[in-house]
């Protein structure tokens, strides 16, 4: 019995010895993380701006329905086309944000 206990104690010590203290990230990793965060922030700002810009064709379409004459000068199909283009850009930026974040997380996880 005492022999087993000693083995368990040694095994526990071996596991304890194998644990290495955490090292500070390398400077290149820090630079990569900072560049990633800056890019993400830039994309979020752009996405916010384009999202706000999408309300212009939407309000143009609704304005014509309400009876604002200058807005009705533009054909309704054009308003829809402008909205579709802006909304497509918005979705593209969202997709890019998602894919870049996922790629970065995979790189960090792999080492």
C-alpha positions as CSV (number, residue, x, y, z in Angstrom):
1,X,0.0,0.0,0.0
2,X,2.7,2.4,0.9
3,X,4.4,1.7,-2.4
4,X,1.3,2.7,-4.4
5,X,1.0,5.9,-2.4
6,X,4.6,6.8,-3.1
7,X,4.0,6.1,-6.8
8,X,0.9,8.3,-6.9
9,X,2.8,11.0,-5.1
10,X,5.7,10.8,-7.6
11,X,3.2,10.8,-10.5
12,X,1.6,14.0,-9.1
13,X,5.0,15.6,-8.8
14,X,5.9,14.7,-12.4
15,X,2.7,16.3,-13.6
16,X,3.5,19.3,-11.6
17,X,7.1,19.5,-12.9
18,X,5.9,19.3,-16.5
19,X,3.7,22.4,-16.2
20,X,5.7,25.3,-17.6
21,X,5.2,28.8,-16.5
22,X,3.3,31.0,-19.0
23,X,5.6,33.0,-21.3
24,X,5.0,36.5,-22.5
25,X,3.7,36.6,-26.0
26,X,6.3,37.3,-28.6
27,X,6.4,40.8,-30.0
28,X,5.4,39.5,-33.5
29,X,2.3,37.9,-32.0
30,X,1.4,41.2,-30.3
31,X,1.9,43.1,-33.5
32,X,-0.3,40.7,-35.4
33,X,-3.0,41.0,-32.7
34,X,-2.8,44.8,-32.8
35,X,-3.0,44.9,-36.6
36,X,-6.0,42.5,-36.5
37,X,-7.8,44.6,-33.9
38,X,-7.2,47.8,-35.9
39,X,-8.5,46.1,-39.1
40,X,-11.6,44.9,-37.2
41,X,-12.3,48.4,-35.8
42,X,-11.9,49.9,-39.3
43,X,-14.3,47.4,-40.8
44,X,-16.9,47.9,-38.0
45,X,-16.8,51.7,-38.6
46,X,-17.2,51.1,-42.4
47,X,-20.1,48.7,-41.7
48,X,-21.8,51.2,-39.5
49,X,-21.5,54.0,-42.1
50,X,-22.8,51.8,-44.9
51,X,-25.7,50.6,-42.7
52,X,-26.7,54.2,-42.1
53,X,-26.3,54.9,-45.8
54,X,-28.9,52.2,-46.6
55,X,-31.6,54.2,-45.0
56,X,-31.4,56.9,-47.8
57,X,-33.0,54.7,-50.6
58,X,-35.4,53.2,-48.1
59,X,-36.6,56.7,-47.1
60,X,-36.7,57.7,-50.7
61,X,-39.0,54.8,-51.5
62,X,-41.2,55.5,-48.5
63,X,-41.2,59.3,-49.3
64,X,-42.6,58.7,-52.7
65,X,-45.4,56.6,-51.2
66,X,-46.2,59.5,-48.8
67,X,-46.2,62.0,-51.6
68,X,-43.0,64.0,-51.4
69,X,-42.7,65.2,-55.0
70,X,-38.9,65.5,-55.5
71,X,-38.4,62.0,-54.3
72,X,-40.9,60.6,-56.8
73,X,-38.7,62.0,-59.7
74,X,-36.4,59.0,-59.2
75,X,-38.0,55.8,-60.4
76,X,-38.8,53.3,-57.7
77,X,-36.8,50.6,-59.3
78,X,-33.7,52.8,-59.0
79,X,-34.4,53.2,-55.3
80,X,-34.6,49.4,-54.9
81,X,-31.4,48.9,-57.0
82,X,-29.5,51.4,-54.9
83,X,-30.8,49.8,-51.7
84,X,-29.8,46.3,-53.0
85,X,-26.3,47.5,-53.8
86,X,-25.8,49.1,-50.4
87,X,-27.3,46.2,-48.5
88,X,-25.0,43.8,-50.5
89,X,-22.0,45.8,-49.4
90,X,-23.2,45.7,-45.8
91,X,-23.5,41.9,-46.0
92,X,-20.1,41.6,-47.6
93,X,-18.5,43.5,-44.8
94,X,-20.2,41.4,-42.2
95,X,-19.0,38.3,-43.9
96,X,-15.5,39.6,-44.1
97,X,-15.5,40.5,-40.4
98,X,-16.7,37.0,-39.5
99,X,-14.2,35.2,-41.7
100,X,-11.2,37.2,-40.6
101,X,-12.1,36.8,-37.0
102,X,-12.4,33.0,-37.5
103,X,-9.2,32.8,-39.4
104,X,-7.3,34.8,-36.7
105,X,-8.7,32.6,-33.9
106,X,-7.6,29.5,-35.8
107,X,-4.1,30.9,-36.2
108,X,-3.9,31.7,-32.5
109,X,-5.2,28.3,-31.5
110,X,-2.7,26.5,-33.8
111,X,0.2,28.5,-32.3
